[in-house]
Amino acid sequence: MLKQMIALIGLSAGIVLSMSYAQQGVQLLMNAHSYVTHLLMQLFSEGQAGNLARGLLALISIPFLIALVPTLIYWMLRRSFFPYFMEIVWAVWLVQVGALVISGG
């Protein structure tokens, strides 16, 4: 419990000190979401089902693509599966959903 509190305080202090970089990262994530949504607009219809499918695929694909980068690097170095793949997917997904909810889009 004490280790988790120290880690939380340390990570919070790190984010506060690098707030501009964190904002740029979240903005980049939002731009990627918009780009993927725009690309998927060509594949799906403009109806309610098309909008739902486009939103789901855009929301799910970006965290998997981001988590794929360290996974491939780890695989090239160790020749085994990256043990924290889904944790990275969930963390990126939570940041992405939080940013989308806050921005209203």
PyMOL CGO cylinders between C-alpha atoms (Angstrom):
from pymol import cmd
from pymol.cgo import CYLINDER

trace = [
    CYLINDER, 0.00, 0.00, 0.00, 2.83, 2.38, 0.85, 0.3, 1, 1, 1, 1, 1, 1,
    CYLINDER, 2.83, 2.38, 0.85, 4.61, 1.58, -2.43, 0.3, 1, 1, 1, 1, 1, 1,
    CYLINDER, 4.61, 1.58, -2.43, 1.45, 2.37, -4.37, 0.3, 1, 1, 1, 1, 1, 1,
    CYLINDER, 1.45, 2.37, -4.37, 1.00, 5.69, -2.58, 0.3, 1, 1, 1, 1, 1, 1,
    CYLINDER, 1.00, 5.69, -2.58, 4.62, 6.64, -3.26, 0.3, 1, 1, 1, 1, 1, 1,
    CYLINDER, 4.62, 6.64, -3.26, 4.23, 5.63, -6.91, 0.3, 1, 1, 1, 1, 1, 1,
    CYLINDER, 4.23, 5.63, -6.91, 1.01, 7.66, -7.21, 0.3, 1, 1, 1, 1, 1, 1,
    CYLINDER, 1.01, 7.66, -7.21, 2.65, 10.73, -5.69, 0.3, 1, 1, 1, 1, 1, 1,
    CYLINDER, 2.65, 10.73, -5.69, 5.74, 10.32, -7.87, 0.3, 1, 1, 1, 1, 1, 1,
    CYLINDER, 5.74, 10.32, -7.87, 3.76, 9.86, -11.07, 0.3, 1, 1, 1, 1, 1, 1,
    CYLINDER, 3.76, 9.86, -11.07, 1.50, 12.81, -10.20, 0.3, 1, 1, 1, 1, 1, 1,
    CYLINDER, 1.50, 12.81, -10.20, 4.53, 15.03, -9.60, 0.3, 1, 1, 1, 1, 1, 1,
    CYLINDER, 4.53, 15.03, -9.60, 6.00, 13.84, -12.91, 0.3, 1, 1, 1, 1, 1, 1,
    CYLINDER, 6.00, 13.84, -12.91, 2.82, 14.72, -14.80, 0.3, 1, 1, 1, 1, 1, 1,
    CYLINDER, 2.82, 14.72, -14.80, 2.61, 18.14, -13.14, 0.3, 1, 1, 1, 1, 1, 1,
    CYLINDER, 2.61, 18.14, -13.14, 6.22, 18.87, -14.08, 0.3, 1, 1, 1, 1, 1, 1,
    CYLINDER, 6.22, 18.87, -14.08, 5.70, 17.72, -17.67, 0.3, 1, 1, 1, 1, 1, 1,
    CYLINDER, 5.70, 17.72, -17.67, 2.13, 18.98, -18.17, 0.3, 1, 1, 1, 1, 1, 1,
    CYLINDER, 2.13, 18.98, -18.17, 2.79, 20.53, -21.59, 0.3, 1, 1, 1, 1, 1, 1,
    CYLINDER, 2.79, 20.53, -21.59, 4.14, 17.23, -22.91, 0.3, 1, 1, 1, 1, 1, 1,
    CYLINDER, 4.14, 17.23, -22.91, 1.17, 15.35, -21.46, 0.3, 1, 1, 1, 1, 1, 1,
    CYLINDER, 1.17, 15.35, -21.46, -1.21, 17.80, -23.14, 0.3, 1, 1, 1, 1, 1, 1,
    CYLINDER, -1.21, 17.80, -23.14, 0.58, 17.30, -26.45, 0.3, 1, 1, 1, 1, 1, 1,
    CYLINDER, 0.58, 17.30, -26.45, 0.30, 13.53, -26.04, 0.3, 1, 1, 1, 1, 1, 1,
    CYLINDER, 0.30, 13.53, -26.04, -3.43, 13.69, -25.35, 0.3, 1, 1, 1, 1, 1, 1,
    CYLINDER, -3.43, 13.69, -25.35, -3.90, 16.07, -28.29, 0.3, 1, 1, 1, 1, 1, 1,
    CYLINDER, -3.90, 16.07, -28.29, -1.99, 13.65, -30.52, 0.3, 1, 1, 1, 1, 1, 1,
    CYLINDER, -1.99, 13.65, -30.52, -4.25, 10.84, -29.31, 0.3, 1, 1, 1, 1, 1, 1,
    CYLINDER, -4.25, 10.84, -29.31, -7.34, 12.93, -30.11, 0.3, 1, 1, 1, 1, 1, 1,
    CYLINDER, -7.34, 12.93, -30.11, -5.98, 13.76, -33.57, 0.3, 1, 1, 1, 1, 1, 1,
    CYLINDER, -5.98, 13.76, -33.57, -5.32, 10.07, -34.23, 0.3, 1, 1, 1, 1, 1, 1,
    CYLINDER, -5.32, 10.07, -34.23, -8.88, 9.25, -33.18, 0.3, 1, 1, 1, 1, 1, 1,
    CYLINDER, -8.88, 9.25, -33.18, -10.25, 11.90, -35.55, 0.3, 1, 1, 1, 1, 1, 1,
    CYLINDER, -10.25, 11.90, -35.55, -8.05, 10.64, -38.37, 0.3, 1, 1, 1, 1, 1, 1,
    CYLINDER, -8.05, 10.64, -38.37, -9.13, 7.01, -37.93, 0.3, 1, 1, 1, 1, 1, 1,
    CYLINDER, -9.13, 7.01, -37.93, -12.77, 8.07, -37.68, 0.3, 1, 1, 1, 1, 1, 1,
    CYLINDER, -12.77, 8.07, -37.68, -12.41, 10.05, -40.90, 0.3, 1, 1, 1, 1, 1, 1,
    CYLINDER, -12.41, 10.05, -40.90, -10.79, 7.08, -42.67, 0.3, 1, 1, 1, 1, 1, 1,
    CYLINDER, -10.79, 7.08, -42.67, -13.55, 4.75, -41.49, 0.3, 1, 1, 1, 1, 1, 1,
    CYLINDER, -13.55, 4.75, -41.49, -16.17, 7.19, -42.77, 0.3, 1, 1, 1, 1, 1, 1,
    CYLINDER, -16.17, 7.19, -42.77, -15.37, 5.94, -46.25, 0.3, 1, 1, 1, 1, 1, 1,
    CYLINDER, -15.37, 5.94, -46.25, -16.14, 2.34, -45.28, 0.3, 1, 1, 1, 1, 1, 1,
    CYLINDER, -16.14, 2.34, -45.28, -19.32, 2.72, -43.26, 0.3, 1, 1, 1, 1, 1, 1,
    CYLINDER, -19.32, 2.72, -43.26, -22.64, 4.32, -44.07, 0.3, 1, 1, 1, 1, 1, 1,
    CYLINDER, -22.64, 4.32, -44.07, -23.90, 7.53, -42.49, 0.3, 1, 1, 1, 1, 1, 1,
    CYLINDER, -23.90, 7.53, -42.49, -26.71, 5.75, -40.62, 0.3, 1, 1, 1, 1, 1, 1,
    CYLINDER, -26.71, 5.75, -40.62, -26.88, 4.98, -36.94, 0.3, 1, 1, 1, 1, 1, 1,
    CYLINDER, -26.88, 4.98, -36.94, -25.33, 1.52, -37.35, 0.3, 1, 1, 1, 1, 1, 1,
    CYLINDER, -25.33, 1.52, -37.35, -22.48, 2.94, -39.45, 0.3, 1, 1, 1, 1, 1, 1,
    CYLINDER, -22.48, 2.94, -39.45, -21.76, 5.64, -36.87, 0.3, 1, 1, 1, 1, 1, 1,
    CYLINDER, -21.76, 5.64, -36.87, -21.75, 3.07, -34.08, 0.3, 1, 1, 1, 1, 1, 1,
    CYLINDER, -21.75, 3.07, -34.08, -19.40, 0.72, -35.95, 0.3, 1, 1, 1, 1, 1, 1,
    CYLINDER, -19.40, 0.72, -35.95, -17.09, 3.59, -36.91, 0.3, 1, 1, 1, 1, 1, 1,
    CYLINDER, -17.09, 3.59, -36.91, -16.94, 4.87, -33.33, 0.3, 1, 1, 1, 1, 1, 1,
    CYLINDER, -16.94, 4.87, -33.33, -16.27, 1.43, -31.89, 0.3, 1, 1, 1, 1, 1, 1,
    CYLINDER, -16.27, 1.43, -31.89, -13.51, 0.59, -34.34, 0.3, 1, 1, 1, 1, 1, 1,
    CYLINDER, -13.51, 0.59, -34.34, -11.81, 3.96, -33.88, 0.3, 1, 1, 1, 1, 1, 1,
    CYLINDER, -11.81, 3.96, -33.88, -12.01, 3.67, -30.10, 0.3, 1, 1, 1, 1, 1, 1,
    CYLINDER, -12.01, 3.67, -30.10, -10.62, 0.13, -30.02, 0.3, 1, 1, 1, 1, 1, 1,
    CYLINDER, -10.62, 0.13, -30.02, -8.02, 0.23, -32.80, 0.3, 1, 1, 1, 1, 1, 1,
    CYLINDER, -8.02, 0.23, -32.80, -5.87, 3.12, -31.54, 0.3, 1, 1, 1, 1, 1, 1,
    CYLINDER, -5.87, 3.12, -31.54, -4.98, 1.59, -28.13, 0.3, 1, 1, 1, 1, 1, 1,
    CYLINDER, -4.98, 1.59, -28.13, -4.12, -1.72, -29.81, 0.3, 1, 1, 1, 1, 1, 1,
    CYLINDER, -4.12, -1.72, -29.81, -1.90, 0.02, -32.36, 0.3, 1, 1, 1, 1, 1, 1,
    CYLINDER, -1.90, 0.02, -32.36, -0.14, 2.02, -29.65, 0.3, 1, 1, 1, 1, 1, 1,
    CYLINDER, -0.14, 2.02, -29.65, 0.42, -1.09, -27.51, 0.3, 1, 1, 1, 1, 1, 1,
    CYLINDER, 0.42, -1.09, -27.51, 1.70, -2.95, -30.54, 0.3, 1, 1, 1, 1, 1, 1,
    CYLINDER, 1.70, -2.95, -30.54, 4.83, -0.76, -30.74, 0.3, 1, 1, 1, 1, 1, 1,
    CYLINDER, 4.83, -0.76, -30.74, 6.44, -1.80, -27.40, 0.3, 1, 1, 1, 1, 1, 1,
    CYLINDER, 6.44, -1.80, -27.40, 5.21, -5.35, -27.98, 0.3, 1, 1, 1, 1, 1, 1,
    CYLINDER, 5.21, -5.35, -27.98, 7.07, -5.61, -31.28, 0.3, 1, 1, 1, 1, 1, 1,
    CYLINDER, 7.07, -5.61, -31.28, 10.20, -4.08, -29.78, 0.3, 1, 1, 1, 1, 1, 1,
    CYLINDER, 10.20, -4.08, -29.78, 10.04, -6.52, -26.85, 0.3, 1, 1, 1, 1, 1, 1,
    CYLINDER, 10.04, -6.52, -26.85, 9.47, -9.44, -29.22, 0.3, 1, 1, 1, 1, 1, 1,
    CYLINDER, 9.47, -9.44, -29.22, 12.47, -8.46, -31.36, 0.3, 1, 1, 1, 1, 1, 1,
    CYLINDER, 12.47, -8.46, -31.36, 14.70, -8.31, -28.27, 0.3, 1, 1, 1, 1, 1, 1,
    CYLINDER, 14.70, -8.31, -28.27, 13.40, -11.27, -26.23, 0.3, 1, 1, 1, 1, 1, 1,
    CYLINDER, 13.40, -11.27, -26.23, 11.54, -13.45, -28.77, 0.3, 1, 1, 1, 1, 1, 1,
    CYLINDER, 11.54, -13.45, -28.77, 8.64, -13.87, -26.37, 0.3, 1, 1, 1, 1, 1, 1,
    CYLINDER, 8.64, -13.87, -26.37, 5.24, -12.28, -25.81, 0.3, 1, 1, 1, 1, 1, 1,
    CYLINDER, 5.24, -12.28, -25.81, 5.16, -8.89, -24.07, 0.3, 1, 1, 1, 1, 1, 1,
    CYLINDER, 5.16, -8.89, -24.07, 3.55, -9.52, -20.65, 0.3, 1, 1, 1, 1, 1, 1,
    CYLINDER, 3.55, -9.52, -20.65, 1.90, -6.09, -20.24, 0.3, 1, 1, 1, 1, 1, 1,
    CYLINDER, 1.90, -6.09, -20.24, 0.19, -5.76, -23.61, 0.3, 1, 1, 1, 1, 1, 1,
    CYLINDER, 0.19, -5.76, -23.61, -3.39, -5.59, -22.30, 0.3, 1, 1, 1, 1, 1, 1,
    CYLINDER, -3.39, -5.59, -22.30, -2.42, -3.26, -19.45, 0.3, 1, 1, 1, 1, 1, 1,
    CYLINDER, -2.42, -3.26, -19.45, -1.07, -0.76, -21.98, 0.3, 1, 1, 1, 1, 1, 1,
    CYLINDER, -1.07, -0.76, -21.98, -4.19, -1.17, -24.10, 0.3, 1, 1, 1, 1, 1, 1,
    CYLINDER, -4.19, -1.17, -24.10, -6.41, -0.45, -21.10, 0.3, 1, 1, 1, 1, 1, 1,
    CYLINDER, -6.41, -0.45, -21.10, -4.34, 2.56, -20.00, 0.3, 1, 1, 1, 1, 1, 1,
    CYLINDER, -4.34, 2.56, -20.00, -4.38, 4.14, -23.46, 0.3, 1, 1, 1, 1, 1, 1,
    CYLINDER, -4.38, 4.14, -23.46, -8.08, 3.33, -23.84, 0.3, 1, 1, 1, 1, 1, 1,
    CYLINDER, -8.08, 3.33, -23.84, -8.89, 5.01, -20.52, 0.3, 1, 1, 1, 1, 1, 1,
    CYLINDER, -8.89, 5.01, -20.52, -6.92, 8.13, -21.43, 0.3, 1, 1, 1, 1, 1, 1,
    CYLINDER, -6.92, 8.13, -21.43, -8.55, 8.23, -24.86, 0.3, 1, 1, 1, 1, 1, 1,
    CYLINDER, -8.55, 8.23, -24.86, -12.07, 7.81, -23.49, 0.3, 1, 1, 1, 1, 1, 1,
    CYLINDER, -12.07, 7.81, -23.49, -11.43, 10.42, -20.81, 0.3, 1, 1, 1, 1, 1, 1,
    CYLINDER, -11.43, 10.42, -20.81, -10.20, 12.91, -23.38, 0.3, 1, 1, 1, 1, 1, 1,
    CYLINDER, -10.20, 12.91, -23.38, -13.16, 12.19, -25.68, 0.3, 1, 1, 1, 1, 1, 1,
    CYLINDER, -13.16, 12.19, -25.68, -15.68, 12.59, -22.86, 0.3, 1, 1, 1, 1, 1, 1,
    CYLINDER, -15.68, 12.59, -22.86, -14.12, 15.84, -21.70, 0.3, 1, 1, 1, 1, 1, 1,
    CYLINDER, -14.12, 15.84, -21.70, -13.96, 17.27, -25.22, 0.3, 1, 1, 1, 1, 1, 1,
    CYLINDER, -13.96, 17.27, -25.22, -17.55, 16.21, -25.89, 0.3, 1, 1, 1, 1, 1, 1,
    CYLINDER, -17.55, 16.21, -25.89, -16.75, 14.33, -29.03, 0.3, 1, 1, 1, 1, 1, 1,
]
cmd.load_cgo(trace, "trace")
